[in-house]
Amino acid sequence: MQTLGINIGSTSLKMVLFDSGKAVWCGSGIHEGDFSAAAKKLLEEGNIPVGIKTLATGNEGRSMFSVAGTLEPLCVEAALSNLKIDADAVVSMGGEDLIVYTLDKGKIINNFSGNKCASGTGEFLKQQLARMDMKLEDIDNIPESAKVYPISTRCSVFMKSDCTHKLNKREATKFDIVFSLSHVMAVKVIDFLKRAKVTSGKVVLTGGITRNRHIVRFIKEGAPDIEFIIPDEAPVFEALGAAVLAKKFGSDLPDTEKLVKSGEVRFETLGSLKDWQSKVRTFEKPEGKVEAGRKYILGVDGGSTTTKVCLVDMQTDEITASHYGRTHGDPVKALKECLKVISDKIHADTGTYDIDISLVATTGSSREILGVFLETKGIYNEIIAHAMGTTYFDADVETIFEVGGQDAKYVLLKNGVPIDYAMNEACSAGTGSFLEESAAGDLSIHSAKDIGPIALDANAPCKFGEHCSAFINSDIRKAVQQGAGRENITAGIVCSIVSNYLNRVVGNRTIGAKIFLQGGVAKNPSVPLAFAMLLNKEILVPPSPELMGCFGVALLAKRKYADGLLAQQNIVIDDVINREIGYERVFVCQACENLCPIQVLNVNNSKYMFGGRCNMYTNMRKQVKDIPVFDCRKTPENVV
C-alpha cells in the first residue's frame, strides 16, 4: 500500500512516497509562501495518484492542507522506527529552526529549540550567500585553502556586520566567509547538544542543512565522542515519518486544486499607505550634464550592501553623473563598476573621457579601503557627509532619518550641525537588507524596485511585531500560511522596518519639526508613507536620496579644500578602473598589547598599511600631524 507524507517547513515543502516499508520517492522544493504551486510541482514530479493515504506535518503549514495532520515529533519517532535507528538524540536543522530531540528507547523525552535567532539556521546561510552573489550550489566549490575566521555568534545582525566588514576590508574572501559561517552553524549545533547534555552516544542529523558537507564535518570534529548518523532520507526526515504514519492516520489525497485551503488571517491590520500621500513631499532635481573645461569632485559612498558614486560640478554643486550599484562584498570591484558608468556618461555628454577631476573623497563603511585605493586623504564619516548633503537642500532641517542596506541612522541637527546621533546596534529589522531579503525569500519579490508598488496596493497591511528579523520572518511566514495577500504582507514588512527603526534607533530621542528621509530605502515610495503614518508628521525626501552620502562627501571635500585642509588631486577615471590593489604581507603591530594584524597594500607602487583597532596607521596614511596646543590663560585673545 502506497502512502504519502508531506512536511510543510518554514522555507521548503518536502514529500515522501512510501511503499513496502521504505521510501520509494522523495522530493523537496522552496515554497516561497506559495504552497499550492510548490505542492502541484512536487505531486507532478512524483506522479502521485489522487486518493492515496496522505498525512501532513509542520507547524502552521499543516493546517493549510486539506488532509489529516500530525505533530513533527511523532513523525521523527516514526522515521527512526522505520529506519531501525537506535539513537540518543536527533538534531533537526531546518530553514528557520534548530531543534534537538533527546530520546529514550526511540521515544522523545525532551526537546531544545532555538531562541528565534536566525544565525544558526539554513535561511541565514542562504541570505548571506545572496549578499555575496552566491548560491547554495557554490558551497561545494569552496577551495581547500579556505580558512575559518572568527565571526560573532551572538546574533545574525552582528554576524552580518562581521561578514560585511571582513569582506570590505579584504580580510577574507567570499569562500572564507562561507566556510566560517558553516563553522558557526556547526558550533551552534554542538552547543545545543551540550545544553541537552548529549556528549556521547549516537545522534541523528536531519534537515536540508545536512547537504552542506562542511557543516557536517565541523560538527563531527567538534564532538568527537559522538557517533553521528546521517541517513539518506535526512533532508526529508519528518516527511518520511508522516508517510509511515499515513497508513493508520492519513486521509485521502484530494485533487491538486483542493489540496491547499485558504486560511484565516489572525494578524491585526493597519490602514492603507496611500491615505498618507499628502504628508510626503519629494524634491525633484534632474541630473545635470558634464561639460568639458570645468572642474569636478568625485564623491564615493561605499556602503555595506551598495556603493554610490557621483560627479559634482565644483562651481555649481550640481550632480552631473552618478551610479548606485551592489557592493557584493567587494568594494573595490563595486567602485570600478560605478566608475565605468560614470565614464560612459562623461563620454556621452562631452565626446571625450578626459575631464578635470580635482578633488576625491570617500565615506561609508568601506571608506578607508576605497580611500587607499583612490589615494586620497579625503576620508570622512557618513554622519557629517549626510548632514552636508541634506542641509544643501534645506538649511532648516532638524532631523535626518537615514535607512541604508545594513545600517540605519538618526541624526539631530541644530543650525546644520549634528548634535545627536544614533544607529542600529543589534537589529537588522529596521534596515533595507531585511526588507529586501524578506521580500525575496518569502514573497518571491526579487527586484527591490517592485516592493514599493506592491505595498501601495495593500488595503490592510499586516501588523507584525517590533522584534528582531528572526521573529518578523516567523510572522511573515505565518501570515503566508494563514492566507494573507502578498500586498498586505509586503506593506506589513515596510511598516515593520519603520516601526523597528523608530523604536530601536530613534527611541525617545527628539524628532524635530522638519524631517528628511534618505538612504537607498527612501527610493521605495511606500517607506516615506509608512513613516508619515506612524509619526503623523510630514516627511521630506531629497532628490536622489540614495546619493546623499556621496553628494555630501563631495561638498565636504570642497569645503575642506577651501579651508586649506585638503589638497587638489587630479585623477583620470580610466586609470583608476585599470588600477589594481595588491594585498601583500600581513604583520602584527607591536605598538600595544592588542597585537593587531596589519595588511600591507600596494596601490600604484605605493605601500599602505591598513587595519588595526586604533587610528595609528590611518593617521600615518593621512599624514596627520599633532595640532599645536595653546594656553588660553596666557593668550586670551585667541579665545576671543
Secondary structure, DSSP 4 states (H G I P E B T S, - for coil): --EEEEEE-SSEEEEEEEETTEEEEEEEEE-TT-HHHHHHHHHHHHTPPTT-EEEEEESGGGGGBSSEE--HHHHHHHHHHHHT---SEEEEE-SS-EEEEEEETTEEEEEEE--S-GGGSHHHHHHHHHHTT--GGGGGG--TT--------S-HHHHHHHHHHHHHTTSS-HHHHHHHHHHHHHHHHHHHHHHTT--SEEEEEESGGGG-HHHHHHHHHH-TTEEEE--TTGGGHHHHHHHHHHHHH-EE---HHHHBPP----S-B---GGGGGGGEEE---------TT-EEEEEEEE-SSEEEEEEEETTT--EEEEEEEE-TT-HHHHHHHHHHHHHHHHHHHHSSS--EEEEEEEESTTHHHHHHHHT-S-B--HHHHHHHHHHHH-TT--EEEEE-SS-EEEEEEETTEEEEEEE-SS--TTSHHHHHHHHHHHH----GGGHHHHHHT-SS-B---SS-HHHHHHHHHHHHHHT--HHHHHHHHHHHHHHHIIIIIITTS---SSEEEESGGGGSTHHHHHHHHHHTS-EEE-SSGGGHHHHHHHHHHHHHHHTTSS----B-HHHHHH--EEEEEEEE--SSTT--EEEEEEETTEEEEE--SSSHHHHHHHT--PPP---TTT-HHHH-
